[in-house]
Amino acid sequence: MSAIKVRMNKTIKKKWLKALRSGRYKQGKQYLRNSDNTYCCLGVLAKVMGRRWRKDSSGIDYALVDKSCTLNLDGVCLLPPAVMEAARINPKIQNYLSTKNDSGDWPFNRIADWIERHL
């Protein structure tokens, strides 16, 4: 994904980058936040935006209180539209970042570097 012309909300971006690089969040897969308190990079974004969490209907993993996640074609949890709009990121970027996060190839620091350069 090379030529993305998106400029996300600068304040939110700064908080997200700081959180991803802080070492405070353990990286997880498939869900925004897992029951073992690991996060997808998108879950970290929701957290720094002040979203609250609740156990999902299975009681195993977490969902956002204000809106449960949306699933992409691979069954990966994505952010609700209100979060995307506030941060000014689109579904294409979410899919890209969730793929890089869930592949295990990109740790949070590398994801943060990409966000810093492209968003």
N, C-alpha and C positions, 0 to 999 in steps of 0.2 A: 504494500500500500504506500505509494510514493507521493503523489501530488494531491494531498488533502488540503483544501482551503477552508478550514474551519477554525474559528477562534473562540475557544471556550471562555466562559466567565473567568476573568483574571484572578479574582479573589478566591473563588472555589478551586481553580487550578493550583494556586500557590499552596493552599491547605492540603490538597490531594497529594501533591508532590512531596510535601514535608512528611505527611503520614506514611506514604509508600516507602520513603527513605529512612524513616525513623527507627525501624527494627521493632516497633511495638506491635506490629500485626504479623501473624504467622500466615503464610500463603496457603490457601486451600483451593479446591476445584469444584466445579459444577454448580455450586450455590453461592449466593452473595455472601452468606455467613453460614458456617456449618456448626453442628452441635459441639464439636471439639474446639470451638472458638477460633477457627481459621476463616480467612476471608479471601474471596476473589478480589482482584483489583477494583472491580466495580462495587463490591460490598464496602471496600474502604472508602470509596467516593460517597456512598450513601451515608456511611458513618460520619464522615467529616462534614456532611451537609446537615447533620443533626437529626437524621431519620431514626426512629425508634424501632425496636425489634420485638417480635413475639415468637413463641414456638409455632411452627406450622401445624397443619391439621394432623400430620403423622406424629407430632410430638418429638420428632427426631432433629429436624433442622429448623432454621429460622426464616421468617418472612418479615417484610416491612409491615409495620402496624398500619400505615396509611394506605398501602396498596401492595398486594402480593406481587411477586415478580412475574414477568412475562417470560415464556420459554421461547427460545429460538428453535430453528429446525433440528438442531442437534440435542434438544432437550436441556440446553443450558439456560440458567436463570439470568434474565436481563433486568435492567432498571425500569421502573414504571415511567410513563411519559412525563409526569410532572418533574421528576428528578432530571431526566434528559433535557427538558426545556430549560430548567433553571441553570444547569451547568452548560448548556448550549453544546451538547454532543448529540450525534444522530445514531440511528440503529446500526449503520454500516461501521462506525467507529466502535460501538459496543461489541458487535460481533467480532471485529478484528482483535480487540483487546481481550475479550473472553477466550478466544481461540489461543492467543499467545499465552495467556495465564494458564489455561487448562491443559495445554500441551506439555507443560512442565519445562519447556525450553527457555522461557523468559521469567526470571525472578523479578520481584517488585522493583529493584533498582533499574533493571533494563527497561521495564515498562515505563517507569518514571522518566527515564532519558528520552524514550520515544514520545511520550506525552509532551515533554518540555520542548522538543524540536518541532512537533507537528501540530500541536493544538494551541 
